[in-house]
């Protein structure tokens, strides 16, 4: 498999192809390519990218480019997922700070709101720490010239999908406590809730095969290609 780059004139964007319930802002529209010629110098071998061969050839001594592509790409998806979740936390704080309940009390003084907020904030901090610590360890290994093993990659992917799931569950708890008023389209919290669930549909956040692959590796069995994606 090869990655390739096309000039803008060589493809058409289907403008109405991204009508979605979440992540509408990504503009991930379909394109149509007809009779385009792609010269070799605009292509990359996916295997050479994933295994760091291109990095060694073109950026020798630069640890950033030697990081495993599969883990780096999926960590970017996890980072975006966590960013959406942190946006939900900020939206919940802003909404709850001004919210008056149906019985006339301040939501910011309601134990139900406060306990949910504390738990969600702790889980989001845990997810951020989990993701960053994993990438830091891998970067230090690359910096020291150590090869990133399949076991290390499987562990990184395991940590990534778990961080995304933990963050999404935290958003669910915030949204559940925010009440019917948070359903209004002018309230940012509902958009963050939709976006974080849409992010969980990305291949890099689909967890079952990642957990399976890591577990298989623990027993000396082939982990499978999915742990690298």
JOLINDA-V849875 format. One record per helix or strand of 3 or more residues. SS is the DSSP state (A for helix, B for strand). FROM is the first residue (numbers start at 1). LEN is the number of residues. If there is no record, write none. Layout:
<<SS/FROM/LEN> <SS/FROM/LEN>>
This chain:
<<B/2/3> <A/8/3> <A/24/3> <A/40/3> <B/43/3> <A/46/5> <A/53/6> <A/63/4> <A/69/30> <A/107/3> <A/111/33> <A/150/28> <A/180/4> <A/188/12> <A/203/3> <A/208/11> <A/225/4>>
